[in-house]
Amino acid sequence: MSSTKFLLGALLGAAVGVQIGILVAPDKGENTRKKLGKKGNEYLDDLSGKMNGFFDGLSKKVADVSEEVDKLAKKAKTETEKLTK
């Protein structure tokens, strides 16, 4: 989880740095707003892709754990039935 926090922090830091760089660059306000909007959308798309990947991985791990718990529960039930006979 620590690497995820680091990655999100690094992405946020890079986004803020780029935005500040664009704001202080000598350009017309209209061009600056267009650049900000374009970069903002690029970062949102990138972040969305990374978050989707993270949640897909998390879903797979949850499914794997659930499957393992089901196996252990069936084994425990079988062993319990053997002991009660």
C-alpha positions in Angstrom: 0.0 0.0 0.0 3.0 2.3 0.7 4.1 2.2 -3.0 0.6 3.1 -4.1 0.6 6.2 -1.8 4.0 7.1 -3.2 2.9 6.7 -6.8 -0.2 8.8 -6.2 1.9 11.4 -4.4 4.5 11.5 -7.2 1.7 11.9 -9.9 0.1 14.6 -7.9 3.4 16.4 -7.4 4.2 16.2 -11.1 0.8 17.5 -12.1 1.1 20.4 -9.7 4.6 21.2 -11.0 3.5 21.2 -14.6 0.5 23.4 -13.8 2.7 25.9 -12.0 5.1 25.9 -14.9 2.3 26.6 -17.4 0.9 29.4 -15.2 4.2 31.2 -15.0 5.1 30.8 -18.6 4.7 33.9 -20.7 1.6 33.1 -22.9 -1.9 34.5 -23.5 -4.5 33.5 -20.9 -6.6 31.7 -23.5 -3.6 29.5 -24.5 -2.7 28.9 -20.9 -6.2 27.7 -20.1 -6.2 25.4 -23.1 -2.9 23.9 -22.0 -4.1 23.5 -18.4 -7.3 21.8 -19.6 -5.3 19.5 -21.9 -2.7 18.5 -19.3 -5.4 18.1 -16.7 -7.3 15.7 -18.9 -4.1 13.8 -19.7 -3.3 13.4 -16.0 -6.9 12.3 -15.2 -6.8 9.7 -17.9 -3.5 8.4 -16.7 -4.6 8.3 -13.1 -7.8 6.7 -14.1 -5.9 3.9 -15.9 -3.6 3.4 -12.9 -6.5 3.2 -10.5 -8.4 0.8 -12.7 -5.3 -1.4 -12.8 -5.0 -1.2 -9.0 -8.6 -2.1 -8.4 -8.4 -4.9 -11.0 -5.4 -6.4 -9.1 -7.2 -5.9 -5.8 -10.3 -7.7 -7.1 -8.2 -10.6 -8.3 -6.6 -10.9 -4.9 -9.9 -10.8 -3.1 -11.3 -13.5 -5.4 -8.2 -15.6 -4.7 -8.5 -15.2 -1.0 -12.2 -16.0 -1.2 -11.5 -19.2 -3.1 -8.9 -20.2 -0.6 -11.3 -19.6 2.3 -13.9 -21.7 0.6 -11.4 -24.6 0.2 -10.4 -24.4 3.8 -14.1 -24.3 4.9 -14.9 -27.4 2.9 -11.8 -29.2 4.3 -12.8 -28.2 7.9 -16.4 -29.4 7.3 -15.1 -32.7 6.0 -12.7 -33.2 8.9 -15.5 -32.3 11.4 -17.8 -34.8 9.8 -15.1 -37.5 10.1 -14.6 -36.7 13.7 -18.3 -36.8 14.6 -18.7 -40.3 13.0 
